Amino acid sequence: MSEPIVVPSAENRLVRWARGLFDAVLYGNGLVAGAAAALAASSAHYWQRPLAWTVPALVLAATLFVYNLNGARRHSLRLPPNVPPRRRWIVLHRPLLVGVVTVSALALLLLYLSSPYIERLTWFLGHLALLSLAYSWPVLPAREPGGRRRGLRDWPGLKSLLIAYVWSAVTVWLPALCLDLSLRTPEVGLLFARRFVFILAIALVFDLRDFSRDQRGGTRTLPVLLGRQPGRLLALLCTLGSVALMLPGLGLAGQAVLVVPGLLTALVVWFADETRSDYYFAVLADGLLLVQAAAFFMAR
């Protein structure tokens, strides 16, 4: 006797569709790109200057392009059974990522060429583009003859510092340049320092996630160089630093609002380890970037 055919209900199809969309936003770096654009806009809001919508749009397109470029390369479809869900999703959805990279590259080019700030942004975006591409692409010589070439992320201790610099430059210095603000003013300098240590704390969370894999692969991140628990302590100190750097022009209530992302970051850092699911890092850790941006809009 044949087994009955199970027809998926409309509710089950809706759940699968929602789950697929959720994974696409997370693993396709939609959340990260949206957070970068929101942080850039929040910087201008803190300075109380109107920022053209094209600037956050430029940040959104650039983040989608850079973060998905590596995933759009060809991958072997032979995946081990214990491969992380994020990696599995990237390999199985390469055509989608190729499309995202193509569309974001075209949008980036259009926004750049039509920008009234093109002259002052050329050198600035150029050096950030080179750093972002060199982050994972093989630009450094191999450690041993015949070995694989390395990206800047493989330089001892540089990975998280590079991420923090690029994110801070894009979300603080870029809008400041577009608003004709000097990068030397306290409002810009302190915000850059605050953003740098905050992003560094988030980057260290992901280093804690990849601790054993980086150790085996020879990627000497700060936690690998210092040790797992000292690396966690460094992330907590960076979180404390982001809270302690008080910004000029904000009242007591505004300063208190900006403490909230720091407290949430400390909790995420404290409970971060390799046993957590991909959703812990993709939703909570990356989601803190949006919380930070929202806090700036609420603080002033």
Backbone as JSON, one array per atom type, in Angstrom:
{
  "sequence": "MSEPIVVPSAENRLVRWARGLFDAVLYGNGLVAGAAAALAASSAHYWQRPLAWTVPALVLAATLFVYNLNGARRHSLRLPPNVPPRRRWIVLHRPLLVGVVTVSALALLLLYLSSPYIERLTWFLGHLALLSLAYSWPVLPAREPGGRRRGLRDWPGLKSLLIAYVWSAVTVWLPALCLDLSLRTPEVGLLFARRFVFILAIALVFDLRDFSRDQRGGTRTLPVLLGRQPGRLLALLCTLGSVALMLPGLGLAGQAVLVVPGLLTALVVWFADETRSDYYFAVLADGLLLVQAAAFFMAR",
  "N": [[0.85, -1.19, 0.0], [0.66, 2.14, -0.91], [2.23, 5.06, 0.44], [0.49, 7.88, 1.81], [0.19, 10.96, 0.03], [1.58, 13.89, 1.11], [0.43, 17.07, 1.16], [1.72, 20.25, 1.29], [0.46, 22.68, 3.5], [-1.1, 25.94, 3.08], [-0.29, 27.57, 5.12], [2.13, 26.39, 5.97], [3.64, 26.76, 3.66], [3.78, 29.52, 3.63], [5.25, 29.99, 5.96], [7.69, 28.79, 5.25], [8.37, 30.44, 3.11], [8.63, 32.9, 4.42], [10.74, 32.28, 6.13], [12.73, 31.78, 4.24], [12.98, 34.35, 3.11], [13.82, 35.75, 5.34], [16.32, 34.54, 5.86], [17.6, 35.3, 3.51], [17.8, 38.08, 3.79], [19.45, 38.22, 6.04], [21.76, 36.54, 5.5], [22.4, 37.4, 3.0], [23.38, 39.82, 3.55], [21.72, 42.02, 3.82], [20.71, 43.15, 6.2], [23.07, 44.09, 7.4], [23.95, 45.97, 5.48], [21.79, 47.77, 5.49], [22.03, 48.67, 8.11], [24.5, 49.99, 8.02], [23.9, 52.14, 6.3], [21.95, 53.39, 7.87], [23.46, 54.14, 10.11], [25.19, 56.02, 8.96], [23.32, 58.01, 8.27], [22.44, 58.6, 10.84], [24.62, 59.87, 11.96], [24.68, 62.35, 10.64], [22.27, 63.28, 11.62], [22.88, 63.59, 14.33], [24.66, 65.72, 14.14], [22.87, 67.57, 13.39], [22.38, 68.31, 10.75], [21.04, 68.47, 7.48], [21.11, 65.66, 5.41], [21.74, 64.56, 2.16], [19.72, 62.1, 0.55], [21.06, 60.45, -1.13], [23.54, 59.86, -0.05], [23.34, 57.97, 2.22], [22.23, 56.0, 0.55], [24.34, 55.48, -1.19], [26.14, 54.36, 0.64], [24.69, 52.08, 1.37], [24.59, 50.65, -1.11], [27.34, 50.28, -1.56], [28.08, 48.69, 0.63], [26.54, 46.36, 0.27], [27.69, 45.5, -2.12], [30.48, 45.05, -1.48], [30.34, 43.23, 0.69], [29.08, 41.02, -0.4], [30.62, 40.24, -2.48], [32.66, 38.32, -2.22], [31.12, 36.04, -1.68], [29.87, 35.72, -4.1], [31.65, 34.54, -5.77], [32.82, 31.55, -7.46], [31.97, 28.43, -5.96], [32.63, 25.25, -4.47], [30.17, 22.76, -4.73], [30.09, 20.62, -3.13], [29.45, 20.08, -0.06], [30.46, 19.68, 3.32], [28.78, 17.76, 5.91], [28.6, 19.18, 8.33], [28.75, 21.86, 7.81], [28.42, 25.35, 8.48], [25.16, 26.94, 8.65], [25.03, 29.49, 7.43], [27.18, 29.48, 5.6], [26.39, 27.35, 3.98], [24.04, 28.41, 2.89], [25.06, 30.55, 1.37], [26.59, 29.21, -0.59], [24.61, 27.72, -1.92], [23.01, 29.69, -2.94], [24.35, 31.21, -4.8], [23.78, 32.33, -7.46], [21.85, 34.29, -6.8], [23.37, 36.0, -5.19], [25.25, 36.87, -7.05], [23.57, 38.4, -8.64], [22.84, 40.38, -6.79], [25.32, 41.59, -6.31], [25.87, 42.58, -8.87], [23.71, 44.4, -9.36], [24.04, 46.16, -7.17], [26.59, 47.15, -7.73], [26.12, 48.58, -10.1], [24.3, 50.47, -9.13], [25.93, 51.74, -7.27], [27.88, 52.87, -8.94], [26.29, 54.64, -10.46], [25.27, 56.36, -8.45], [27.64, 57.43, -7.51], [28.74, 58.76, -9.78], [26.79, 60.66, -10.22], [26.93, 62.22, -8.02], [27.22, 65.33, -6.27], [29.44, 65.61, -4.78], [31.63, 64.47, -5.9], [34.34, 65.08, -6.47], [35.64, 65.52, -3.98], [35.19, 63.08, -2.85], [36.45, 61.11, -4.27], [39.18, 60.33, -3.71], [38.81, 59.56, -1.1], [36.79, 57.5, -1.06], [38.16, 55.83, -2.72], [40.44, 54.87, -1.3], [39.15, 53.49, 0.71], [37.78, 51.55, -0.75], [39.91, 50.05, -1.78], [41.02, 49.04, 0.61], [38.83, 47.52, 1.53], [38.49, 45.59, -0.48], [41.0, 44.37, -0.42], [40.85, 43.19, 1.99], [39.89, 40.52, 2.1], [40.77, 39.43, -0.27], [43.52, 37.86, -2.05], [46.25, 39.52, -1.46], [48.57, 39.66, -0.05], [51.82, 38.15, 0.28], [52.46, 34.57, 0.4], [53.0, 32.73, 3.46], [54.75, 30.63, 3.37], [56.85, 29.08, 0.87], [55.07, 28.18, -2.0], [52.69, 28.17, -0.63], [49.34, 29.44, 0.05], [48.36, 32.7, -1.07], [47.54, 35.63, 0.88], [44.91, 37.63, 2.41], [44.41, 40.96, 3.77], [43.13, 40.48, 6.14], [44.42, 38.34, 7.23], [46.7, 39.29, 8.37], [48.43, 39.49, 11.41], [46.32, 40.31, 14.04], [45.1, 42.41, 12.67], [42.6, 42.22, 11.47], [40.05, 42.84, 12.86], [40.56, 45.5, 13.58], [40.79, 46.72, 11.11], [38.22, 46.4, 10.07], [36.78, 47.97, 11.91], [37.88, 50.5, 11.38], [37.17, 50.99, 8.64], [34.34, 50.89, 8.74], [33.83, 52.99, 10.54], [34.91, 55.15, 9.17], [33.27, 55.21, 6.9], [30.71, 55.64, 7.99], [30.94, 57.91, 9.53], [33.04, 59.81, 8.76], [32.52, 59.98, 5.98], [29.76, 61.06, 5.7], [30.36, 63.47, 7.03], [32.23, 64.73, 5.32], [30.58, 65.12, 3.13], [28.91, 67.01, 4.16], [30.44, 69.21, 4.43], [31.9, 69.4, 6.81], [34.59, 69.8, 9.03], [36.97, 67.26, 9.64], [38.37, 67.46, 11.94], [36.97, 68.63, 13.96], [35.56, 68.58, 17.33], [32.99, 67.41, 17.43], [32.96, 65.7, 15.24], [35.36, 64.23, 15.5], [35.17, 62.98, 18.07], [32.85, 61.46, 17.7], [33.74, 59.73, 15.69], [35.75, 58.31, 17.12], [34.16, 57.11, 19.07], [32.44, 55.55, 17.51], [34.34, 53.88, 16.35], [35.39, 52.26, 18.49], [33.06, 51.01, 19.24], [32.28, 49.54, 16.93], [34.52, 47.92, 16.81], [34.17, 46.34, 19.07], [31.91, 44.85, 18.23], [33.02, 43.53, 16.02], [34.9, 41.94, 17.31], [33.22, 40.17, 18.6], [32.44, 38.48, 16.51], [34.92, 37.41, 15.96], [35.27, 35.89, 18.24], [33.31, 34.02, 17.77], [34.48, 32.62, 15.64], [36.73, 31.51, 16.73], [38.07, 28.92, 17.15], [38.19, 27.96, 14.5], [39.69, 29.99, 13.24], [42.03, 29.66, 14.66], [42.85, 27.1, 13.88], [43.15, 27.56, 11.14], [45.19, 29.39, 11.03], [44.68, 32.11, 11.08], [45.4, 34.9, 12.7], [43.67, 36.46, 14.7], [42.73, 39.1, 17.02], [41.54, 37.88, 19.42], [42.68, 35.29, 19.06], [45.4, 35.83, 19.25], [45.55, 36.95, 21.83], [44.1, 35.24, 23.45], [41.11, 33.44, 24.31], [39.39, 34.35, 26.49], [40.73, 36.8, 27.31], [40.31, 38.12, 24.86], [37.54, 38.4, 24.89], [37.32, 40.08, 27.09], [38.61, 42.33, 26.07], [36.73, 43.09, 24.13], [34.61, 43.8, 25.81], [35.79, 45.97, 27.12], [36.07, 47.72, 24.98], [33.38, 48.17, 24.49], [32.7, 49.48, 26.86], [34.29, 51.73, 26.5], [32.99, 52.94, 24.34], [30.71, 53.84, 25.55], [31.7, 55.51, 27.51], [32.82, 57.63, 26.12], [31.62, 60.57, 25.94], [29.44, 62.58, 24.05], [29.62, 65.88, 22.71], [27.09, 68.42, 22.99], [24.85, 66.95, 23.59], [22.2, 66.43, 25.89], [21.62, 65.27, 29.3], [19.62, 63.31, 29.16], [19.83, 62.5, 26.49], [22.44, 61.43, 26.47], [22.01, 59.3, 28.16], [20.3, 57.7, 26.65], [22.06, 56.78, 24.72], [23.52, 54.99, 26.15], [22.15, 52.64, 26.21], [22.52, 50.95, 23.8], [25.16, 50.21, 24.43], [24.9, 48.67, 26.79], [23.37, 46.52, 25.81], [25.17, 45.53, 23.94], [27.23, 44.66, 25.61], [25.98, 42.48, 26.84], [25.6, 40.76, 24.63], [28.27, 40.3, 23.94], [29.18, 39.03, 26.27], [27.81, 36.57, 26.27], [28.61, 35.42, 23.93], [29.8, 32.75, 22.03], [31.28, 29.85, 20.43], [29.32, 27.93, 20.28], [26.92, 29.07, 19.82], [24.13, 29.72, 17.63], [24.03, 30.57, 14.1], [22.13, 32.53, 13.82], [22.25, 33.92, 16.22], [24.45, 35.57, 15.95], [23.99, 36.8, 13.46], [21.55, 38.08, 13.83], [21.43, 39.23, 16.49], [24.09, 40.32, 17.06], [24.73, 41.75, 14.63], [22.38, 43.15, 14.56], [22.7, 44.98, 16.6], [23.95, 47.13, 15.44], [21.91, 48.48, 14.12], [20.41, 49.16, 16.35], [22.16, 50.95, 17.57], [22.15, 53.03, 15.67], [19.43, 53.78, 15.8], [19.35, 54.72, 18.43], [20.82, 57.09, 18.26], [19.13, 58.66, 16.73], [17.06, 58.94, 18.52], [18.25, 60.22, 20.65], [18.6, 62.84, 20.1]],
  "CA": [[0.0, 0.0, 0.0], [1.51, 3.33, -1.03], [2.07, 6.05, 1.49], [-0.3, 9.03, 1.37], [0.94, 12.14, -0.39], [1.37, 15.01, 2.02], [0.42, 18.34, 0.44], [1.99, 21.33, 2.23], [-0.61, 23.64, 3.67], [-0.74, 27.32, 2.75], [0.43, 28.12, 6.27], [3.5, 25.89, 5.93], [4.33, 27.43, 2.55], [4.02, 30.9, 4.06], [6.34, 29.94, 6.94], [8.93, 28.53, 4.51], [8.68, 31.64, 2.33], [9.12, 33.91, 5.36], [12.05, 31.82, 6.58], [13.67, 32.01, 3.15], [13.21, 35.78, 3.0], [14.6, 36.12, 6.53], [17.69, 34.1, 5.63], [18.18, 36.1, 2.43], [18.15, 39.39, 4.34], [20.58, 38.07, 6.95], [22.95, 35.96, 4.88], [22.72, 38.23, 1.84], [23.93, 41.06, 4.11], [20.77, 43.13, 3.76], [20.66, 43.79, 7.51], [24.33, 44.81, 7.6], [23.97, 47.13, 4.59], [20.82, 48.73, 6.0], [22.58, 49.26, 9.33], [25.54, 50.94, 7.63], [23.23, 53.33, 5.8], [21.29, 54.04, 9.01], [24.5, 54.77, 10.94], [25.63, 57.23, 8.25], [22.27, 59.01, 8.44], [22.36, 59.0, 12.25], [25.71, 60.81, 12.21], [24.2, 63.67, 10.21], [21.21, 63.69, 12.56], [23.54, 64.07, 15.54], [25.2, 67.06, 13.84], [21.71, 68.4, 13.05], [22.56, 68.79, 9.39], [20.3, 67.65, 6.51], [22.0, 64.87, 4.55], [21.07, 64.08, 0.95], [19.41, 60.67, 0.63], [22.0, 59.7, -1.96], [24.71, 59.44, 0.72], [23.05, 56.64, 2.77], [22.03, 55.05, -0.54], [25.68, 55.11, -1.63], [26.67, 53.46, 1.67], [23.94, 50.83, 1.24], [25.04, 49.94, -2.31], [28.74, 49.88, -1.39], [28.15, 47.59, 1.6], [26.03, 45.16, -0.4], [28.68, 45.06, -3.12], [31.7, 44.53, -0.86], [30.08, 42.09, 1.57], [28.61, 39.86, -1.16], [31.53, 39.96, -3.59], [33.33, 37.04, -1.97], [30.14, 34.97, -1.8], [29.46, 35.57, -5.5], [32.64, 33.75, -6.49], [32.46, 30.13, -7.61], [32.23, 27.59, -4.8], [32.34, 23.83, -4.64], [28.85, 22.39, -4.21], [30.25, 19.48, -2.22], [29.53, 20.65, 1.28], [30.47, 18.71, 4.42], [27.5, 17.78, 6.64], [28.62, 20.08, 9.49], [29.02, 23.23, 7.38], [27.49, 26.3, 9.1], [24.03, 27.3, 7.78], [25.33, 30.67, 6.62], [28.03, 29.07, 4.49], [25.57, 26.52, 3.09], [23.13, 29.3, 2.17], [25.84, 31.31, 0.39], [26.96, 28.33, -1.7], [23.42, 27.32, -2.65], [22.33, 30.86, -3.51], [25.33, 32.03, -5.5], [23.18, 33.18, -8.51], [21.22, 35.45, -6.18], [24.43, 36.92, -4.76], [25.79, 37.48, -8.27], [22.63, 39.44, -9.01], [22.95, 41.47, -5.82], [26.59, 42.28, -6.57], [25.74, 43.31, -10.14], [22.8, 45.54, -9.19], [24.64, 47.11, -6.24], [27.71, 47.8, -8.42], [25.54, 49.56, -11.01], [23.75, 51.55, -8.31], [27.07, 52.45, -6.7], [28.48, 53.67, -10.0], [25.36, 55.72, -10.79], [25.24, 57.32, -7.35], [28.94, 58.09, -7.45], [28.91, 59.67, -10.92], [25.81, 61.75, -10.13], [27.09, 62.92, -6.75], [27.86, 66.64, -6.33], [30.66, 65.57, -3.96], [32.49, 63.48, -6.55], [35.76, 65.43, -6.41], [36.18, 65.31, -2.64], [34.98, 61.7, -2.41], [37.19, 60.15, -5.09], [40.32, 59.77, -2.97], [38.33, 58.96, 0.15], [36.18, 56.21, -1.38], [39.16, 54.99, -3.36], [41.27, 54.14, -0.33], [38.28, 52.54, 1.42], [37.52, 50.44, -1.66], [41.11, 49.22, -1.82], [41.11, 48.32, 1.88], [37.74, 46.55, 1.63], [38.77, 44.48, -1.39], [42.21, 43.68, 0.04], [40.55, 42.54, 3.26], [39.79, 39.06, 1.94], [41.39, 38.98, -1.51], [44.95, 37.51, -1.82], [47.17, 40.59, -1.83], [49.81, 39.48, 0.69], [52.52, 36.92, -0.12], [52.27, 33.4, 1.25], [53.97, 32.6, 4.55], [55.73, 29.63, 2.99], [56.89, 28.86, -0.58], [54.03, 27.28, -2.47], [51.46, 28.33, 0.14], [48.35, 30.35, -0.54], [48.48, 34.11, -0.77], [46.63, 36.0, 1.96], [44.32, 38.95, 2.43], [44.81, 41.76, 4.94], [42.53, 39.9, 7.34], [45.34, 37.34, 7.77], [47.79, 39.95, 9.07], [48.15, 39.29, 12.84], [45.63, 41.34, 14.81], [44.62, 43.54, 11.86], [41.27, 41.99, 10.93], [39.01, 43.62, 13.54], [40.91, 46.92, 13.52], [40.5, 47.17, 9.76], [36.75, 46.5, 9.98], [36.36, 49.13, 12.7], [38.28, 51.72, 10.69], [36.38, 51.19, 7.43], [32.97, 51.21, 9.13], [33.81, 54.32, 11.16], [35.17, 56.12, 8.11], [32.1, 55.28, 6.02], [29.5, 56.12, 8.67], [31.18, 59.2, 10.21], [33.81, 60.74, 7.92], [31.86, 60.19, 4.69], [28.73, 62.11, 5.8], [30.97, 64.75, 7.42], [32.78, 65.33, 4.11], [29.47, 65.56, 2.28], [28.27, 68.15, 4.82], [31.46, 70.25, 4.56], [32.36, 69.48, 8.19], [35.99, 69.44, 9.21], [37.14, 66.01, 10.38], [39.11, 67.76, 13.16], [36.11, 69.21, 14.99], [35.23, 67.62, 18.39], [31.76, 66.67, 17.11], [33.29, 64.63, 14.29], [36.43, 63.39, 16.04], [34.68, 62.13, 19.17], [31.92, 60.47, 17.14], [34.55, 58.72, 15.02], [36.37, 57.47, 18.14], [33.09, 56.33, 19.7], [32.0, 54.56, 16.53], [35.43, 52.93, 16.14], [35.47, 51.25, 19.55], [31.81, 50.24, 19.22], [32.38, 48.56, 15.84], [35.57, 46.98, 17.19], [33.54, 45.38, 19.99], [31.08, 43.95, 17.43], [33.92, 42.69, 15.22], [35.49, 40.94, 18.21], [32.2, 39.15, 18.83], [32.55, 37.51, 15.42], [36.19, 36.71, 16.15], [35.02, 34.87, 19.27], [32.56, 32.95, 17.1], [35.36, 31.87, 14.74], [38.0, 31.35, 17.44], [38.73, 27.64, 16.85], [38.46, 27.88, 13.07], [40.81, 30.88, 12.96], [43.22, 29.06, 15.27], [43.27, 25.99, 13.01], [43.53, 28.07, 9.82], [46.33, 30.28, 11.11], [44.28, 33.51, 11.06], [45.71, 35.36, 14.05], [42.85, 37.58, 15.13], [43.08, 39.56, 18.37], [41.3, 36.82, 20.4], [43.63, 34.19, 18.9], [46.68, 36.3, 19.77], [45.46, 37.24, 23.26], [43.4, 34.19, 24.18], [39.66, 33.57, 24.19], [38.82, 35.22, 27.53], [41.24, 38.17, 27.13], [39.64, 38.72, 23.71], [36.21, 38.8, 25.36], [37.52, 41.23, 27.96], [38.9, 43.46, 25.2], [35.46, 43.52, 23.55], [33.86, 44.5, 26.86], [36.45, 47.26, 27.34], [35.69, 48.57, 23.86], [31.99, 48.57, 24.74], [32.75, 50.5, 27.92], [34.85, 52.93, 25.91], [31.98, 53.6, 23.5], [29.76, 54.49, 26.46], [32.4, 56.55, 28.28], [33.1, 58.78, 25.26], [30.42, 61.39, 25.9], [29.44, 63.44, 22.89], [29.2, 67.25, 22.99], [25.82, 68.85, 22.42], [23.74, 66.11, 24.05], [21.85, 66.57, 27.29], [21.73, 64.06, 30.12], [18.7, 62.3, 28.64], [20.41, 61.96, 25.26], [23.59, 60.58, 26.82], [21.46, 58.08, 28.77], [19.79, 56.86, 25.56], [23.19, 56.16, 24.04], [24.06, 53.93, 27.0], [21.38, 51.41, 25.96], [23.24, 50.02, 22.91], [26.33, 49.68, 25.11], [24.48, 47.59, 27.69], [22.98, 45.37, 25.0], [26.4, 44.98, 23.36], [27.94, 43.93, 26.67], [25.3, 41.19, 27.01], [25.9, 39.92, 23.47], [29.68, 39.92, 24.07], [29.34, 38.11, 27.4], [27.26, 35.25, 25.96], [29.07, 34.98, 22.6], [30.77, 31.66, 21.93], [31.17, 29.08, 19.19], [28.16, 27.04, 20.29], [25.72, 29.83, 19.45], [23.71, 29.54, 16.24], [24.31, 31.68, 13.18], [21.15, 33.58, 14.07], [22.7, 34.72, 17.35], [25.38, 36.59, 15.47], [23.4, 37.54, 12.34], [20.42, 38.89, 14.3], [21.74, 40.02, 17.68], [25.31, 41.11, 16.92], [24.54, 42.72, 13.55], [21.25, 44.0, 14.91], [23.16, 46.06, 17.47], [24.29, 48.28, 14.6], [20.67, 49.22, 13.94], [20.06, 49.73, 17.65], [23.02, 52.11, 17.75], [21.64, 54.1, 14.82], [18.17, 54.25, 16.36], [19.63, 55.47, 19.65], [21.25, 58.44, 17.89], [17.95, 59.41, 16.31], [16.25, 59.21, 19.7], [19.0, 61.0, 21.63], [18.62, 64.28, 19.76]],
  "C": [[0.89, 1.25, 0.0], [1.21, 4.31, 0.09], [1.28, 7.26, 0.97], [0.6, 10.21, 1.02], [0.57, 13.3, 0.52], [1.5, 16.31, 1.22], [0.67, 19.46, 1.45], [0.83, 22.31, 2.29], [-0.13, 25.04, 3.3], [0.05, 27.95, 3.88], [1.89, 27.67, 6.28], [4.29, 26.55, 4.8], [4.68, 28.86, 2.92], [5.19, 30.96, 5.04], [7.67, 29.71, 6.23], [9.35, 29.75, 3.7], [9.26, 32.73, 3.24], [10.51, 33.56, 5.86], [13.1, 32.06, 5.49], [14.0, 33.48, 2.97], [14.09, 36.27, 4.15], [16.07, 35.75, 6.34], [18.37, 34.94, 4.54], [18.61, 37.47, 2.94], [19.38, 39.29, 5.23], [21.84, 37.64, 6.22], [23.35, 36.68, 3.59], [23.17, 39.62, 2.24], [23.01, 42.28, 3.95], [20.69, 43.88, 5.07], [21.91, 44.64, 7.74], [24.36, 46.08, 6.74], [22.99, 48.2, 5.06], [21.32, 49.43, 7.25], [23.66, 50.28, 9.01], [24.93, 52.25, 7.13], [22.57, 54.11, 6.93], [22.31, 54.74, 9.9], [25.03, 56.04, 10.28], [24.61, 58.35, 8.42], [22.19, 59.5, 9.87], [23.48, 59.97, 12.62], [25.29, 62.23, 11.83], [23.1, 64.18, 11.14], [21.82, 64.22, 13.85], [24.1, 65.48, 15.33], [24.11, 68.06, 13.49], [21.92, 69.1, 11.7], [21.77, 67.89, 8.44], [21.27, 66.96, 5.55], [21.2, 64.37, 3.35], [20.87, 62.57, 1.01], [20.4, 59.83, -0.17], [23.22, 59.2, -1.17], [24.45, 58.1, 1.42], [22.82, 55.59, 1.68], [23.37, 54.57, -1.09], [26.31, 54.12, -0.66], [26.0, 52.1, 1.57], [24.46, 50.01, 0.06], [26.47, 49.44, -2.14], [28.87, 48.7, -0.45], [27.65, 46.3, 0.99], [27.04, 44.61, -1.39], [29.87, 44.39, -2.46], [31.43, 43.25, -0.08], [29.63, 40.85, 0.8], [29.56, 39.46, -2.28], [32.21, 38.61, -3.42], [32.37, 35.87, -2.14], [29.71, 34.71, -3.23], [30.47, 34.79, -6.33], [32.2, 32.3, -6.57], [32.86, 29.34, -6.36], [31.96, 26.13, -5.17], [31.0, 23.5, -4.0], [28.91, 21.19, -3.28], [30.5, 20.01, -0.82], [29.59, 19.56, 2.34], [29.19, 18.83, 5.23], [27.45, 18.8, 7.78], [28.91, 21.53, 9.1], [28.0, 24.18, 8.02], [26.37, 26.69, 8.14], [24.31, 28.5, 6.89], [26.16, 30.3, 5.4], [27.24, 28.25, 3.49], [24.64, 27.41, 2.25], [23.87, 30.05, 1.07], [26.17, 30.45, -0.82], [25.75, 27.99, -2.56], [22.71, 28.47, -3.34], [23.31, 31.78, -4.23], [24.71, 32.86, -6.63], [22.5, 34.43, -7.95], [22.28, 36.48, -5.77], [25.1, 37.59, -5.95], [24.88, 38.62, -8.72], [22.71, 40.64, -8.09], [24.22, 42.28, -6.06], [26.49, 43.13, -7.84], [24.89, 44.56, -9.97], [23.42, 46.59, -8.27], [25.82, 47.83, -6.87], [27.19, 48.87, -9.37], [24.98, 50.75, -10.24], [24.87, 52.4, -7.72], [27.71, 53.37, -7.73], [27.6, 54.86, -10.35], [25.33, 56.78, -9.71], [26.54, 58.11, -7.25], [29.08, 59.14, -8.56], [27.95, 60.85, -10.85], [25.96, 62.57, -8.85], [27.74, 64.28, -6.94], [29.17, 66.69, -5.55], [31.75, 64.73, -4.6], [33.97, 63.81, -6.41], [36.35, 65.14, -5.03], [36.07, 63.87, -2.19], [35.86, 60.7, -3.16], [38.33, 59.51, -4.31], [39.85, 59.02, -1.73], [37.72, 57.58, -0.11], [37.18, 55.27, -2.02], [39.98, 54.2, -2.35], [40.44, 53.16, 0.47], [37.98, 51.33, 0.55], [38.72, 49.49, -1.72], [41.26, 48.4, -0.54], [40.06, 47.22, 1.97], [38.0, 45.35, 0.72], [39.97, 43.67, -0.94], [41.98, 42.92, 1.33], [40.54, 41.02, 3.12], [40.43, 38.54, 0.66], [42.9, 38.8, -1.31], [45.91, 38.58, -2.32], [48.51, 40.46, -1.11], [50.5, 38.19, 0.25], [52.26, 35.79, 0.87], [53.35, 33.35, 2.33], [55.09, 31.65, 4.17], [55.73, 29.48, 1.46], [55.85, 27.84, -1.0], [52.73, 27.38, -1.71], [50.53, 29.32, -0.53], [48.66, 31.79, -0.15], [47.36, 34.52, 0.2], [46.06, 37.39, 1.75], [44.78, 39.7, 3.67], [44.25, 41.19, 6.23], [43.46, 38.88, 8.0], [46.55, 37.97, 8.45], [47.49, 39.9, 10.56], [47.51, 40.52, 13.5], [44.98, 42.44, 14.02], [43.15, 43.43, 11.49], [40.21, 42.9, 11.56], [39.29, 45.11, 13.48], [40.59, 47.5, 12.15], [38.99, 47.35, 9.57], [36.26, 47.75, 10.71], [36.7, 50.44, 12.0], [37.38, 52.0, 9.49], [34.94, 51.59, 7.78], [32.88, 52.62, 9.72], [34.01, 55.4, 10.1], [33.93, 56.31, 7.23], [30.91, 55.93, 6.71], [29.7, 57.44, 9.42], [31.88, 60.17, 9.28], [33.11, 61.01, 6.59], [30.73, 61.22, 4.78], [29.3, 63.46, 6.21], [31.55, 65.46, 6.2], [31.67, 65.87, 3.21], [28.75, 66.78, 2.87], [29.25, 69.3, 5.03], [31.89, 70.47, 6.02], [33.82, 69.07, 8.26], [36.09, 68.17, 10.05], [37.85, 66.24, 11.71], [38.23, 68.35, 14.26], [35.8, 68.16, 16.06], [34.0, 66.79, 18.08], [32.03, 65.51, 16.17], [34.33, 63.67, 14.88], [35.96, 62.45, 17.14], [33.7, 61.07, 18.66], [32.68, 59.37, 16.42], [35.17, 57.76, 16.04], [35.33, 56.56, 18.8], [32.61, 55.21, 18.78], [33.06, 53.49, 16.34], [35.44, 51.85, 17.22], [34.2, 50.41, 19.62], [31.87, 49.16, 18.14], [33.45, 47.52, 16.16], [35.02, 45.92, 18.13], [32.69, 44.37, 19.22], [31.95, 43.0, 16.6], [34.56, 41.6, 16.08], [34.5, 39.85, 18.58], [32.29, 38.07, 17.76], [33.88, 36.77, 15.46], [36.06, 35.63, 17.21], [34.24, 33.71, 18.68], [33.48, 32.04, 16.31], [36.67, 31.48, 15.41], [38.72, 30.06, 17.04], [39.09, 27.52, 15.38], [39.64, 28.77, 12.68], [42.11, 30.3, 13.49], [43.76, 27.94, 14.39], [43.8, 26.51, 11.67], [44.7, 29.04, 9.84], [45.99, 31.75, 10.99], [44.4, 34.07, 12.48], [44.95, 36.64, 14.38], [43.27, 38.0, 16.54], [42.75, 38.51, 19.43], [42.25, 35.64, 20.29], [44.99, 34.58, 19.47], [46.66, 36.45, 21.29], [44.94, 36.06, 24.07], [41.91, 34.47, 24.15], [39.09, 34.57, 25.21], [39.4, 36.63, 27.51], [40.61, 38.87, 25.93], [38.24, 39.18, 24.07], [36.31, 40.04, 26.24], [37.81, 42.48, 27.13], [37.62, 43.99, 24.56], [34.61, 44.27, 24.57], [34.47, 45.87, 27.15], [36.13, 48.23, 26.21], [34.25, 49.05, 24.02], [31.93, 49.65, 25.8], [33.29, 51.81, 27.37], [33.84, 53.68, 25.07], [30.95, 54.32, 24.35], [30.42, 55.67, 27.16], [32.7, 57.78, 27.45], [31.82, 59.59, 25.08], [30.52, 62.4, 24.77], [28.96, 64.84, 23.24], [27.85, 67.56, 22.33], [24.63, 68.03, 22.84], [23.48, 66.36, 25.53], [21.96, 65.25, 28.02], [20.82, 62.96, 29.59], [19.25, 61.67, 27.36], [21.58, 61.05, 25.53], [23.1, 59.25, 27.4], [20.93, 57.13, 27.69], [20.93, 56.12, 24.87], [23.87, 55.08, 24.87], [23.39, 52.59, 26.67], [22.08, 50.47, 24.98], [24.49, 49.42, 23.55], [25.99, 48.53, 26.04], [24.1, 46.34, 26.9], [24.21, 44.71, 24.36], [27.17, 44.17, 24.38], [27.31, 42.56, 26.89], [25.63, 40.24, 25.86], [27.35, 39.44, 23.53], [29.84, 38.84, 25.14], [28.89, 36.69, 27.04], [27.71, 34.72, 24.6], [30.06, 33.83, 22.73], [30.45, 30.84, 20.69], [29.96, 28.16, 19.15], [26.88, 27.76, 19.9], [25.41, 29.62, 17.97], [24.1, 30.74, 15.4], [23.36, 32.84, 13.42], [21.56, 34.47, 15.24], [23.57, 35.87, 16.87], [24.75, 37.44, 14.36], [22.28, 38.47, 12.78], [20.84, 39.8, 15.44], [22.97, 40.91, 17.48], [25.17, 42.16, 15.82], [23.39, 43.66, 13.86], [21.62, 45.14, 15.84], [23.55, 47.31, 16.69], [23.05, 49.14, 14.35], [20.22, 49.87, 15.24], [20.88, 50.99, 17.92], [22.52, 53.3, 16.93], [20.33, 54.67, 15.37], [18.37, 55.09, 17.6], [20.05, 56.91, 19.34], [20.07, 59.28, 17.42], [17.07, 59.79, 17.5], [16.93, 60.16, 20.68], [18.96, 62.49, 21.35], [17.47, 64.65, 18.85]]
}
